[in-house]
Amino acid sequence: MILERGRPVAITVVNQLSEPTAVHWHGIELESYYDGVVGWGRRGRKITPAIQPGHSFRVKFTPPRAGTFMYHTHLHDKVQLGAGLYGPIVVQEPGVTFDPATDHILLLSLGGEDALKDPLLMNGNSKPPALHWRAGKTHRIRLINISPANVLACSLLSASGALQWRPVAKDGADLPPNRAVLQDAKQVAFAGETYDFEVQPQAPGSWRLEVVAVNLPLKVVQPIEIQ
């Protein structure tokens, strides 16, 4: 979902499940009634309802800042997250066009309810196909962890070991200049966190983003071919 800072949006969530649901707009500041916390959020005397099967709920908000966010179920979380009720949100500055050739969303999740049996996924795939990047270009990595309560160790690697990247944002907020400096491309990401990094490959080669769950037998690898 690509949105623009300062531009109002209206999103209709249609529940085609056989059970109630609710959707939370993680990291975005909006009126509590629309934020998917059933029985708690309110607008005047109206309290946030569960979205019943076959019904819909219209969400309205105006993104106040650019950044990387996500939406996800906020009801029956374990079952509905494992079934895939989540997704990325990118809020762009006005006039900026999202370019998938250099702007890469990498969303981490679990392909089921059982972390001992079900796979770790990258963009919905346990064996994601290779990404193809151009050398000499600045690439932005938007790393999103919506795996249920998993702590993930993420590393950007080449054949010779760890690479370097520049962290530029955390949870949808730009980092100050003294923190946006080149460092080893390693990051521990907790559930619900987002991280933005910039990296500029200088020559063709084979890279990979390797993600390993801490204290769980889970791993996923995103191949990256630099051309």
N, C-alpha and C positions, 0 to 999 in steps of 0.2 A: 504494500500500500504506500503510494507516494503522495505526500501532502505538501502544502506550501505554508510557511510561517505567516500568520496573520490573515489567512483566507478561511472563512467559516466553511465547515463541512457538515453534512448530514449523512449518516451511515445507517442503513436499515439492516438489522440482524434478524434473519429469518431462521427459526428453529425447525429443522427437518429431522431432528432426533426423536427418539421414542421416550425421552425424559426431559425435564426442565433443564435450562442452561442459563448462563449469564456471561457476558464478555467484559473483561477489564482492559482498560487502555493504559498499559503499564508505562509509567514514567511521564505521561502527559498530564499537565494541569488542566482539569476541567471540572465542571459542576458535579458534585458528588452523586446526584440523582442518575447521571448517565454513566457512572464509572463502574457499574457491574457488581457492586457489593449489595447483594439481595437483603432486604429488610433493614438496611442501615443507611444507605445513601438517601437523600431526600431533596425535594424542591417544594418549599412551602409545606403543605400537608401531604404531598405525594411522596410515597416511599418506594425506593427502587424495587421493582417486582422481578421474580424469576420469569424467564421467557418460556412459556409452556409449549409443548409440542404442537406444531402447526400454527403458532403465533409468531409475532414479530415485535421488535422494539427499535424505535428510531433514536439514534444517538446524535446529539448536536454538540459541537465544540469548535473552538478556534485555536489551532496550535500556536502557543505563545513563543516557541523557540525552535530553531532548527536542531536536528540531531537524529540519533538512532534510538528507536523505541520498539515496542511490540504490543500485540494484543493477544489475549489468551482467555480460556474459560476460567470462570471464577465460581464454578459450582460443580460438584463431583469431580474435583480437579484431577485426581489420579487416573480415573477411567477416561475422562474426556481429553486430558492432555495426551495420554497414551494413544488415543485414537486420532490425534492430529488437530485439535481445535486450538490453533495458535497461528501466529504469523508475524512477519516483520512490518514495522512502520518506519519510513524514512521521511523526515520533514526537511524540505529544502528551503533555502532563502528565496525570496521573490526573484523571479527572472532566471533562476538557475535550473538547468535541465539535468535530470538524472541520466548518467552515462554508464550503462552496464559494462562497457569495455574497460573502464578504469575504476568503477565503484562496485564493490563486491560484498553482497550480503551473505554471511555465513552463519546460519541459524542451527544451533545444536539442540537436539531433543532426544527423547527416548521413544523407540518404536514399540510401545506397549506399556504394561503396568509393572512388569517385574524386571528390576535392574540386574537380576542374576541370570535371566533367560533372554530378555529382549535386547535388541541391539541399540547402540548409540548411533544417532543419525546426524548427518550434515545435510541441511536443506532437504530433509525427508528421505535421504538415501544412506544406507549403511556402507555402500561402496560408491561414493560419488564419482561421476565422470570427471576427467581432467578439465581444469580451467586453462584458457590460453591467454596469456598476458603479453603485451608488447614491451620489449626492453626500451629503456630510456624514458618511459612514461611514469608519472607518479600515480600509484594505485592506492586506493583507500579500501581497507578491510573493515567491515562492520560486523563485529563478532557478537553474537547474541546467544545467551544460555537460557533456554526455557526447559531444560531437562529437569524433572521433578526432584529437587533437593540434592542434586549431584554436584560435587565440586570437581571441576574439570581443569586439567593442566594442559595448556595449549602452547605449541612450539612451532615456529616457522623455520623449516630446515632445508638445507641443500645437501648434496653428497658429502660436503666437507664439514657439516655441522650446523650449529645455530647461526641464523642470519641476524640482521638488525632491522628494527623498525622504529618509527617515531609515534608514540602515543599522542593523539590529538583530542580525544574526547572520552568521557566516562559517563554512562547513564544519561546521555543526551545533553551533557554540558561540556563546552569547550574547556580544555585544560589551560592553565596559565603558562606563559612562555617558559618559565623555569622548570616545568614538568614535561613540556613537549620537546624532549631531546632524544637523540638516537640512543638506543639501548638494545641489549640482547632481546631477540624476539621470543620471549617466554612470558606467559601470563596465566595466573590461576583465576578462573572465573567461577563465581558462585551462582546458584540458581537465581534468575531474575536480573542478572547484570548484563550490561552492554559495554563494549569497548570499541573505540575507533582507532585504527592505526594507519599510518602512511608508510609506504615502502616504494623504493625506486630501483627495480632491477636494471643492471647496467649491461648485461650480456645474456645471450641465449643460454638455456640450461633447464634442469629439472629441479623444481622445488616441491615441498609438500607441507601442508599444515596438519600437524599430528595432534590429536586430542585424546587424552587418556583420563579416565575417571580415577579420582583419588580413592583408594580403598575399595574399588569395585572392578570386576573383570570386564571393563568396557573400553573400547578404543575405536576411533574412526580416523581415516586419513584422507585428506583432500589433495589429490595431485594437482600440481600447477606447472604447466609448460611455458617457459619464457621463450618468446620468438623474436 
